[in-house]
């Protein structure tokens, strides 16, 4: 989210770009023509300065006309030969506050690929004649020119009248050369990468192995989902075709969503038993998928969890997994793990009791002074519904400055949940170094 300072800086940069263009500076020297936000900023900036600083647009207005001279000076016959506007002048006209000047400028924007970005923006113009002229112009543009402005087109597509350019782009990518859409796969723009991956999946342009690798490594969750689903769909039903190339990369991903797709794919590959190690994955969704796959293969996961809880140090999430699929009779087994020497086991035991709705406040209170931040976080979450039953003096004692930060945060949350106030604590906690330890289970 942009701060007011960021917005102010962007507005200043847009105004500077307008001033450079008005002074005759070339487009690629006036601003970053590869950045879609620069084009959008130019459009807003020019419109603002057209009223605030009209002197910047005098030469531009004399060429394209203002209210009185527009019809005479803006006609194509008067803008020929040496009078033909350059790209900088035409860019300002395409962004002008007067819709008639924008429309006149579009008559001279044909076969000007350097200005196609502004034609895309004008396709969502609020003035009907401007919008329709821009759309006719864009429809006649080569598809590869439009693809070069994919990020901008997708931004404009979010506007109320912006669907035309986006639909035109999508159709071009679906029917154009494969290299055209594949070139967009590595885009740093999130929306562009998502669209490109959806289309290559739709057109079956990538192998299942490459889809699996992309899902395992890509940073965007939508791309992960699209590629993982497509990779799994490409596996042979009931066989192990492509297991090494497809399922193994998915299972090895650091992203829970991708690992869950890999675990689910074990059923399609006929390797139900291979889901057992993922019963204690750190992600709840992966654990749920592992249980489903085992059940599909005829194995009840609950007994496996109970066996793992007998020696949980190596796989602490066994306690929370048992809580997620166990029965009331499993509560006592999980409760014995609240005092386990391994912090991860204690944290997962609390989470398991919460999953079974078997939390007892008397069991949780001692954990508020645990040295493990993960344990304290879980205990705090478990105690929040009973915060008003915890002695306030206990919580206030945990607010002492010599207490670890995670204990003080827990006390503050519980005091606030109980309706009591801890004046000055919130500000003090914000100034403390953050606790970066990760929860377990």
DODOTOR-395933 format. One record per residue (C-alpha): residue number from 1; x, y, z. Coordinates in pm, whole numbers, plus 50000, padded with zeros to 5 digits. Layout:
% DODOTOR-395933
+-----+-------+-------+-------+
! pos !     x !     y !     z !
+-----+-------+-------+-------+
! NUM !     X !     Y !     Z !
...
+-----+-------+-------+-------+
END
This chain:
% DODOTOR-395933
+-----+-------+-------+-------+
! pos !     x !     y !     z !
+-----+-------+-------+-------+
!   1 ! 50000 ! 50000 ! 50000 !
!   2 ! 50132 ! 50339 ! 49900 !
!   3 ! 50188 ! 50599 ! 50170 !
!   4 ! 50095 ! 50963 ! 50123 !
!   5 ! 50465 ! 51037 ! 50078 !
!   6 ! 50490 ! 50774 ! 49801 !
!   7 ! 50187 ! 50921 ! 49627 !
!   8 ! 50334 ! 51268 ! 49653 !
!   9 ! 50662 ! 51149 ! 49502 !
!  10 ! 50482 ! 50977 ! 49216 !
!  11 ! 50279 ! 51290 ! 49143 !
!  12 ! 50598 ! 51497 ! 49142 !
!  13 ! 50767 ! 51254 ! 48901 !
!  14 ! 50462 ! 51265 ! 48671 !
!  15 ! 50463 ! 51645 ! 48668 !
!  16 ! 50833 ! 51649 ! 48590 !
!  17 ! 50776 ! 51410 ! 48300 !
!  18 ! 50509 ! 51644 ! 48163 !
!  19 ! 50742 ! 51943 ! 48191 !
!  20 ! 51019 ! 51757 ! 48007 !
!  21 ! 50783 ! 51659 ! 47725 !
!  22 ! 50656 ! 52017 ! 47702 !
!  23 ! 51018 ! 52128 ! 47668 !
!  24 ! 51065 ! 51891 ! 47373 !
!  25 ! 51253 ! 51609 ! 47550 !
!  26 ! 51212 ! 51272 ! 47378 !
!  27 ! 50971 ! 51022 ! 47533 !
!  28 ! 51231 ! 50769 ! 47646 !
!  29 ! 51436 ! 51049 ! 47802 !
!  30 ! 51145 ! 51218 ! 47978 !
!  31 ! 51032 ! 50914 ! 48183 !
!  32 ! 51060 ! 50536 ! 48207 !
!  33 ! 50858 ! 50414 ! 47910 !
!  34 ! 50892 ! 50051 ! 48028 !
!  35 ! 50700 ! 50120 ! 48349 !
!  36 ! 50319 ! 50106 ! 48314 !
!  37 ! 50275 ! 50324 ! 48620 !
!  38 ! 50477 ! 50599 ! 48449 !
!  39 ! 50228 ! 50609 ! 48161 !
!  40 ! 49934 ! 50620 ! 48400 !
!  41 ! 50107 ! 50892 ! 48600 !
!  42 ! 50176 ! 51089 ! 48282 !
!  43 ! 49808 ! 51076 ! 48192 !
!  44 ! 49699 ! 51214 ! 48530 !
!  45 ! 49988 ! 51459 ! 48554 !
!  46 ! 49926 ! 51614 ! 48214 !
!  47 ! 49559 ! 51661 ! 48291 !
!  48 ! 49638 ! 51835 ! 48619 !
!  49 ! 49904 ! 52063 ! 48476 !
!  50 ! 49690 ! 52154 ! 48175 !
!  51 ! 49482 ! 52365 ! 48415 !
!  52 ! 49748 ! 52458 ! 48670 !
!  53 ! 50024 ! 52551 ! 48422 !
!  54 ! 49856 ! 52622 ! 48085 !
!  55 ! 50172 ! 52789 ! 47955 !
!  56 ! 50335 ! 52445 ! 47932 !
!  57 ! 50080 ! 52346 ! 47669 !
!  58 ! 50074 ! 52656 ! 47449 !
!  59 ! 50265 ! 52504 ! 47160 !
!  60 ! 50068 ! 52186 ! 47202 !
!  61 ! 49737 ! 52373 ! 47203 !
!  62 ! 49830 ! 52574 ! 46895 !
!  63 ! 49887 ! 52251 ! 46708 !
!  64 ! 49582 ! 52060 ! 46824 !
!  65 ! 49364 ! 52357 ! 46902 !
!  66 ! 49172 ! 52473 ! 47203 !
!  67 ! 48802 ! 52540 ! 47220 !
!  68 ! 48804 ! 52810 ! 46945 !
!  69 ! 49076 ! 52688 ! 46710 !
!  70 ! 49040 ! 52315 ! 46751 !
!  71 ! 48843 ! 52237 ! 46435 !
!  72 ! 49082 ! 52431 ! 46212 !
!  73 ! 49418 ! 52351 ! 46368 !
!  74 ! 49351 ! 51988 ! 46463 !
!  75 ! 49244 ! 51863 ! 46121 !
!  76 ! 49482 ! 51604 ! 45972 !
!  77 ! 49536 ! 51819 ! 45663 !
!  78 ! 49693 ! 52090 ! 45879 !
!  79 ! 49930 ! 51851 ! 46051 !
!  80 ! 50144 ! 51732 ! 45764 !
!  81 ! 50496 ! 51771 ! 45641 !
!  82 ! 50717 ! 51974 ! 45872 !
!  83 ! 50417 ! 52050 ! 46097 !
!  84 ! 50364 ! 51686 ! 46186 !
!  85 ! 50376 ! 51657 ! 46568 !
!  86 ! 50657 ! 51465 ! 46728 !
!  87 ! 50593 ! 51189 ! 46982 !
!  88 ! 50647 ! 51417 ! 47284 !
!  89 ! 50395 ! 51674 ! 47163 !
!  90 ! 50147 ! 51407 ! 47063 !
!  91 ! 50179 ! 51234 ! 47401 !
!  92 ! 50075 ! 51553 ! 47580 !
!  93 ! 49781 ! 51594 ! 47345 !
!  94 ! 49668 ! 51237 ! 47412 !
!  95 ! 49661 ! 51317 ! 47785 !
!  96 ! 49506 ! 51663 ! 47758 !
!  97 ! 49216 ! 51761 ! 47983 !
!  98 ! 49007 ! 51862 ! 47679 !
!  99 ! 48846 ! 51553 ! 47527 !
! 100 ! 48835 ! 51711 ! 47180 !
! 101 ! 49211 ! 51752 ! 47185 !
! 102 ! 49255 ! 51390 ! 47293 !
! 103 ! 49032 ! 51276 ! 47010 !
! 104 ! 49216 ! 51491 ! 46757 !
! 105 ! 49549 ! 51355 ! 46878 !
! 106 ! 49430 ! 50999 ! 46816 !
! 107 ! 49398 ! 51084 ! 46446 !
! 108 ! 49777 ! 51125 ! 46437 !
! 109 ! 49868 ! 50834 ! 46668 !
! 110 ! 49829 ! 50564 ! 46404 !
! 111 ! 50151 ! 50372 ! 46328 !
! 112 ! 50316 ! 50532 ! 46632 !
! 113 ! 50412 ! 50226 ! 46842 !
! 114 ! 50591 ! 50452 ! 47090 !
! 115 ! 50251 ! 50596 ! 47185 !
! 116 ! 50048 ! 50276 ! 47191 !
! 117 ! 50046 ! 50280 ! 47571 !
! 118 ! 49843 ! 50602 ! 47566 !
! 119 ! 49608 ! 50456 ! 47307 !
! 120 ! 49545 ! 50169 ! 47551 !
! 121 ! 49464 ! 50420 ! 47825 !
! 122 ! 49233 ! 50615 ! 47597 !
! 123 ! 49036 ! 50293 ! 47529 !
! 124 ! 48895 ! 50343 ! 47879 !
! 125 ! 48839 ! 50716 ! 47834 !
! 126 ! 48526 ! 50863 ! 47992 !
! 127 ! 48444 ! 51053 ! 47672 !
! 128 ! 48263 ! 50824 ! 47428 !
! 129 ! 48408 ! 50953 ! 47095 !
! 130 ! 48762 ! 50942 ! 47236 !
! 131 ! 48708 ! 50590 ! 47366 !
! 132 ! 48564 ! 50457 ! 47040 !
! 133 ! 48838 ! 50616 ! 46826 !
! 134 ! 49107 ! 50467 ! 47049 !
! 135 ! 48947 ! 50123 ! 47034 !
! 136 ! 48939 ! 50125 ! 46654 !
! 137 ! 49302 ! 50228 ! 46653 !
! 138 ! 49403 ! 49957 ! 46900 !
! 139 ! 49215 ! 49688 ! 46710 !
! 140 ! 49423 ! 49768 ! 46401 !
! 141 ! 49755 ! 49750 ! 46588 !
! 142 ! 49984 ! 49448 ! 46547 !
! 143 ! 49928 ! 49194 ! 46830 !
! 144 ! 50295 ! 49191 ! 46929 !
! 145 ! 50280 ! 49566 ! 46992 !
! 146 ! 49984 ! 49513 ! 47223 !
! 147 ! 50160 ! 49226 ! 47403 !
! 148 ! 50448 ! 49462 ! 47480 !
! 149 ! 50206 ! 49662 ! 47698 !
! 150 ! 50045 ! 49369 ! 47878 !
! 151 ! 50106 ! 49505 ! 48228 !
! 152 ! 49953 ! 49842 ! 48142 !
! 153 ! 49659 ! 49682 ! 47960 !
! 154 ! 49576 ! 49468 ! 48264 !
! 155 ! 49586 ! 49774 ! 48490 !
! 156 ! 49357 ! 49966 ! 48259 !
! 157 ! 49136 ! 49659 ! 48243 !
! 158 ! 49042 ! 49711 ! 48607 !
! 159 ! 48871 ! 50039 ! 48520 !
! 160 ! 48498 ! 50054 ! 48460 !
! 161 ! 48545 ! 50092 ! 48082 !
! 162 ! 48875 ! 49908 ! 48055 !
! 163 ! 48761 ! 49565 ! 47940 !
! 164 ! 48806 ! 49620 ! 47566 !
! 165 ! 49186 ! 49638 ! 47560 !
! 166 ! 49217 ! 49345 ! 47801 !
! 167 ! 48988 ! 49126 ! 47591 !
! 168 ! 49179 ! 49220 ! 47277 !
! 169 ! 49509 ! 49134 ! 47446 !
! 170 ! 49383 ! 48802 ! 47580 !
! 171 ! 49252 ! 48699 ! 47239 !
! 172 ! 49585 ! 48791 ! 47078 !
! 173 ! 49780 ! 48583 ! 47330 !
! 174 ! 49547 ! 48286 ! 47288 !
! 175 ! 49577 ! 48278 ! 46911 !
! 176 ! 49918 ! 48432 ! 46845 !
! 177 ! 50261 ! 48270 ! 46826 !
! 178 ! 50359 ! 48062 ! 47128 !
! 179 ! 50678 ! 48265 ! 47170 !
! 180 ! 50466 ! 48576 ! 47222 !
! 181 ! 50296 ! 48446 ! 47536 !
! 182 ! 50596 ! 48248 ! 47660 !
! 183 ! 50798 ! 48570 ! 47664 !
! 184 ! 50564 ! 48699 ! 47936 !
! 185 ! 50607 ! 48403 ! 48173 !
! 186 ! 50904 ! 48558 ! 48350 !
! 187 ! 50748 ! 48902 ! 48390 !
! 188 ! 50801 ! 49078 ! 48722 !
! 189 ! 50446 ! 49212 ! 48696 !
! 190 ! 50219 ! 48980 ! 48894 !
! 191 ! 49908 ! 49019 ! 48677 !
! 192 ! 50109 ! 48965 ! 48359 !
! 193 ! 50270 ! 48647 ! 48491 !
! 194 ! 49933 ! 48513 ! 48602 !
! 195 ! 49767 ! 48576 ! 48266 !
! 196 ! 50061 ! 48428 ! 48075 !
! 197 ! 50063 ! 48111 ! 48283 !
! 198 ! 49687 ! 48065 ! 48251 !
! 199 ! 49714 ! 48093 ! 47873 !
! 200 ! 50012 ! 47858 ! 47832 !
! 201 ! 49824 ! 47602 ! 48044 !
! 202 ! 49511 ! 47652 ! 47833 !
! 203 ! 49713 ! 47614 ! 47512 !
! 204 ! 49916 ! 47321 ! 47653 !
! 205 ! 50242 ! 47491 ! 47561 !
! 206 ! 50445 ! 47357 ! 47856 !
! 207 ! 50530 ! 47003 ! 47959 !
! 208 ! 50398 ! 46866 ! 48286 !
! 209 ! 50755 ! 46854 ! 48417 !
! 210 ! 50808 ! 47223 ! 48353 !
! 211 ! 50469 ! 47305 ! 48504 !
! 212 ! 50566 ! 47117 ! 48820 !
! 213 ! 50899 ! 47297 ! 48842 !
! 214 ! 50728 ! 47632 ! 48792 !
! 215 ! 50472 ! 47554 ! 49063 !
! 216 ! 50747 ! 47452 ! 49304 !
! 217 ! 50962 ! 47760 ! 49248 !
! 218 ! 50737 ! 48049 ! 49150 !
! 219 ! 50677 ! 48317 ! 49412 !
! 220 ! 50315 ! 48394 ! 49317 !
! 221 ! 50046 ! 48177 ! 49477 !
! 222 ! 49808 ! 48199 ! 49179 !
! 223 ! 50078 ! 48082 ! 48939 !
! 224 ! 50160 ! 47804 ! 49185 !
! 225 ! 49800 ! 47685 ! 49188 !
! 226 ! 49751 ! 47709 ! 48812 !
! 227 ! 50070 ! 47518 ! 48731 !
! 228 ! 50034 ! 47260 ! 49008 !
! 229 ! 49679 ! 47173 ! 48907 !
! 230 ! 49779 ! 47143 ! 48542 !
! 231 ! 50081 ! 46929 ! 48627 !
! 232 ! 49876 ! 46692 ! 48842 !
! 233 ! 49606 ! 46671 ! 48576 !
! 234 ! 49872 ! 46550 ! 48332 !
! 235 ! 49954 ! 46244 ! 48539 !
! 236 ! 49827 ! 45907 ! 48422 !
! 237 ! 49528 ! 45791 ! 48626 !
! 238 ! 49624 ! 45501 ! 48854 !
! 239 ! 49983 ! 45483 ! 48728 !
! 240 ! 50319 ! 45639 ! 48808 !
! 241 ! 50384 ! 45810 ! 48475 !
! 242 ! 50586 ! 46123 ! 48532 !
! 243 ! 50619 ! 46063 ! 48906 !
! 244 ! 50982 ! 46172 ! 48928 !
! 245 ! 50938 ! 46469 ! 48694 !
! 246 ! 50607 ! 46592 ! 48836 !
! 247 ! 50521 ! 46469 ! 49184 !
! 248 ! 50869 ! 46484 ! 49337 !
! 249 ! 50920 ! 46858 ! 49260 !
! 250 ! 50575 ! 46936 ! 49399 !
! 251 ! 50644 ! 46746 ! 49720 !
! 252 ! 50976 ! 46923 ! 49759 !
! 253 ! 50834 ! 47273 ! 49736 !
! 254 ! 50859 ! 47514 ! 50027 !
! 255 ! 50505 ! 47633 ! 49952 !
! 256 ! 50228 ! 47447 ! 50141 !
! 257 ! 49980 ! 47488 ! 49855 !
! 258 ! 50218 ! 47319 ! 49614 !
! 259 ! 50311 ! 47040 ! 49857 !
! 260 ! 49943 ! 46971 ! 49911 !
! 261 ! 49899 ! 46932 ! 49534 !
! 262 ! 50192 ! 46691 ! 49531 !
! 263 ! 50045 ! 46486 ! 49815 !
! 264 ! 49709 ! 46474 ! 49641 !
! 265 ! 49885 ! 46357 ! 49326 !
! 266 ! 50008 ! 46051 ! 49513 !
! 267 ! 49660 ! 45905 ! 49481 !
! 268 ! 49662 ! 45954 ! 49104 !
! 269 ! 50004 ! 45793 ! 49094 !
! 270 ! 49878 ! 45496 ! 49295 !
! 271 ! 50129 ! 45558 ! 49575 !
! 272 ! 49899 ! 45612 ! 49872 !
! 273 ! 50149 ! 45491 ! 50133 !
! 274 ! 50396 ! 45762 ! 50030 !
! 275 ! 50164 ! 46017 ! 50191 !
! 276 ! 50248 ! 45893 ! 50543 !
! 277 ! 50550 ! 46125 ! 50600 !
! 278 ! 50327 ! 46425 ! 50526 !
! 279 ! 50091 ! 46344 ! 50813 !
! 280 ! 50321 ! 46560 ! 51025 !
! 281 ! 50387 ! 46836 ! 50775 !
! 282 ! 50410 ! 47183 ! 50927 !
! 283 ! 50111 ! 47291 ! 50715 !
! 284 ! 49758 ! 47196 ! 50818 !
! 285 ! 49640 ! 47177 ! 50456 !
! 286 ! 49920 ! 46933 ! 50366 !
! 287 ! 49839 ! 46717 ! 50668 !
! 288 ! 49472 ! 46710 ! 50565 !
! 289 ! 49564 ! 46603 ! 50212 !
! 290 ! 49791 ! 46329 ! 50346 !
! 291 ! 49509 ! 46192 ! 50562 !
! 292 ! 49273 ! 46195 ! 50263 !
! 293 ! 49519 ! 46008 ! 50042 !
! 294 ! 49579 ! 45743 ! 50308 !
! 295 ! 49207 ! 45692 ! 50358 !
! 296 ! 49166 ! 45656 ! 49981 !
! 297 ! 49421 ! 45376 ! 50003 !
! 298 ! 49235 ! 45207 ! 50289 !
! 299 ! 49452 ! 45331 ! 50579 !
! 300 ! 49312 ! 45506 ! 50885 !
! 301 ! 49559 ! 45784 ! 50983 !
! 302 ! 49450 ! 45806 ! 51349 !
! 303 ! 49639 ! 45492 ! 51466 !
! 304 ! 49949 ! 45617 ! 51285 !
! 305 ! 49926 ! 45946 ! 51474 !
! 306 ! 49885 ! 45767 ! 51806 !
! 307 ! 50197 ! 45563 ! 51741 !
! 308 ! 50392 ! 45875 ! 51650 !
! 309 ! 50278 ! 46050 ! 51970 !
! 310 ! 50449 ! 45780 ! 52173 !
! 311 ! 50783 ! 45927 ! 52059 !
! 312 ! 50702 ! 46268 ! 51910 !
! 313 ! 51042 ! 46440 ! 51931 !
! 314 ! 51130 ! 46360 ! 51570 !
! 315 ! 50785 ! 46455 ! 51436 !
! 316 ! 50629 ! 46711 ! 51674 !
! 317 ! 50326 ! 46780 ! 51454 !
! 318 ! 50192 ! 46433 ! 51534 !
! 319 ! 50012 ! 46586 ! 51833 !
! 320 ! 49828 ! 46847 ! 51630 !
! 321 ! 49757 ! 46594 ! 51354 !
! 322 ! 49597 ! 46359 ! 51607 !
! 323 ! 49391 ! 46649 ! 51736 !
! 324 ! 49271 ! 46719 ! 51381 !
! 325 ! 49143 ! 46367 ! 51320 !
! 326 ! 49124 ! 46202 ! 51663 !
! 327 ! 48844 ! 46138 ! 51908 !
! 328 ! 48777 ! 46246 ! 52266 !
! 329 ! 48963 ! 45941 ! 52393 !
! 330 ! 49284 ! 46086 ! 52246 !
! 331 ! 49272 ! 46395 ! 52469 !
! 332 ! 49465 ! 46240 ! 52758 !
! 333 ! 49742 ! 46121 ! 52525 !
! 334 ! 49783 ! 46470 ! 52379 !
! 335 ! 49764 ! 46635 ! 52721 !
! 336 ! 50064 ! 46434 ! 52847 !
! 337 ! 50273 ! 46608 ! 52579 !
! 338 ! 50219 ! 46954 ! 52731 !
! 339 ! 50525 ! 46896 ! 52949 !
! 340 ! 50742 ! 46736 ! 52682 !
! 341 ! 51102 ! 46871 ! 52683 !
! 342 ! 51089 ! 46959 ! 52311 !
! 343 ! 50921 ! 47301 ! 52262 !
! 344 ! 50775 ! 47205 ! 51927 !
! 345 ! 50596 ! 46911 ! 52082 !
! 346 ! 50448 ! 47129 ! 52356 !
! 347 ! 50325 ! 47386 ! 52102 !
! 348 ! 50168 ! 47117 ! 51884 !
! 349 ! 50006 ! 46954 ! 52186 !
! 350 ! 49830 ! 47281 ! 52264 !
! 351 ! 49722 ! 47309 ! 51901 !
! 352 ! 49595 ! 46951 ! 51911 !
! 353 ! 49385 ! 47017 ! 52219 !
! 354 ! 49242 ! 47326 ! 52054 !
! 355 ! 49150 ! 47119 ! 51747 !
! 356 ! 48965 ! 46873 ! 51972 !
! 357 ! 48802 ! 47157 ! 52167 !
! 358 ! 48954 ! 47010 ! 52482 !
! 359 ! 49143 ! 47308 ! 52628 !
! 360 ! 49152 ! 47344 ! 53006 !
! 361 ! 49259 ! 47681 ! 53140 !
! 362 ! 49447 ! 47520 ! 53430 !
! 363 ! 49668 ! 47335 ! 53181 !
! 364 ! 49737 ! 47645 ! 52971 !
! 365 ! 49823 ! 47904 ! 53238 !
! 366 ! 50166 ! 47755 ! 53325 !
! 367 ! 50259 ! 47769 ! 52958 !
! 368 ! 50235 ! 48149 ! 52957 !
! 369 ! 50582 ! 48161 ! 53112 !
! 370 ! 50730 ! 47907 ! 52870 !
! 371 ! 51063 ! 48009 ! 52722 !
! 372 ! 50942 ! 47913 ! 52375 !
! 373 ! 50759 ! 48188 ! 52190 !
! 374 ! 50572 ! 47927 ! 51981 !
! 375 ! 50437 ! 47758 ! 52295 !
! 376 ! 50329 ! 48088 ! 52447 !
! 377 ! 50153 ! 48195 ! 52127 !
! 378 ! 49956 ! 47871 ! 52116 !
! 379 ! 49870 ! 47891 ! 52486 !
! 380 ! 49757 ! 48252 ! 52446 !
! 381 ! 49529 ! 48163 ! 52156 !
! 382 ! 49384 ! 47879 ! 52363 !
! 383 ! 49321 ! 48105 ! 52663 !
! 384 ! 49165 ! 48402 ! 52483 !
! 385 ! 48806 ! 48273 ! 52529 !
! 386 ! 48873 ! 48244 ! 52905 !
! 387 ! 49077 ! 48561 ! 52942 !
! 388 ! 48842 ! 48706 ! 53205 !
! 389 ! 48903 ! 48401 ! 53428 !
! 390 ! 49279 ! 48456 ! 53447 !
! 391 ! 49393 ! 48648 ! 53759 !
! 392 ! 49483 ! 49002 ! 53644 !
! 393 ! 49780 ! 49009 ! 53883 !
! 394 ! 49931 ! 48711 ! 53700 !
! 395 ! 49904 ! 48889 ! 53366 !
! 396 ! 50033 ! 49220 ! 53502 !
! 397 ! 50330 ! 49037 ! 53644 !
! 398 ! 50413 ! 48916 ! 53295 !
! 399 ! 50424 ! 49276 ! 53174 !
! 400 ! 50742 ! 49348 ! 53369 !
! 401 ! 51020 ! 49483 ! 53149 !
! 402 ! 51255 ! 49201 ! 53245 !
! 403 ! 51014 ! 48945 ! 53098 !
! 404 ! 51075 ! 48806 ! 52747 !
! 405 ! 50888 ! 48996 ! 52481 !
! 406 ! 50666 ! 48703 ! 52381 !
! 407 ! 50541 ! 48670 ! 52740 !
! 408 ! 50464 ! 49040 ! 52759 !
! 409 ! 50277 ! 49028 ! 52428 !
! 410 ! 50073 ! 48734 ! 52556 !
! 411 ! 49985 ! 48918 ! 52878 !
! 412 ! 49884 ! 49229 ! 52684 !
! 413 ! 49657 ! 49030 ! 52448 !
! 414 ! 49487 ! 48852 ! 52736 !
! 415 ! 49441 ! 49170 ! 52938 !
! 416 ! 49286 ! 49339 ! 52638 !
! 417 ! 49060 ! 49039 ! 52574 !
! 418 ! 48943 ! 49049 ! 52936 !
! 419 ! 48847 ! 49415 ! 52905 !
! 420 ! 49133 ! 49547 ! 53119 !
! 421 ! 49385 ! 49804 ! 52998 !
! 422 ! 49761 ! 49801 ! 53011 !
! 423 ! 49849 ! 50165 ! 52958 !
! 424 ! 50167 ! 50236 ! 52770 !
! 425 ! 50235 ! 49867 ! 52703 !
! 426 ! 50133 ! 49874 ! 52336 !
! 427 ! 50373 ! 50159 ! 52256 !
! 428 ! 50650 ! 49991 ! 52451 !
! 429 ! 50603 ! 49661 ! 52272 !
! 430 ! 50617 ! 49832 ! 51934 !
! 431 ! 50958 ! 49970 ! 52020 !
! 432 ! 51092 ! 49628 ! 52124 !
! 433 ! 51286 ! 49414 ! 51876 !
! 434 ! 51046 ! 49175 ! 51702 !
! 435 ! 51035 ! 48810 ! 51793 !
! 436 ! 51103 ! 48625 ! 51468 !
! 437 ! 51071 ! 48271 ! 51596 !
! 438 ! 50829 ! 48064 ! 51392 !
! 439 ! 50538 ! 47864 ! 51532 !
! 440 ! 50564 ! 47490 ! 51510 !
! 441 ! 50302 ! 47260 ! 51368 !
+-----+-------+-------+-------+
END
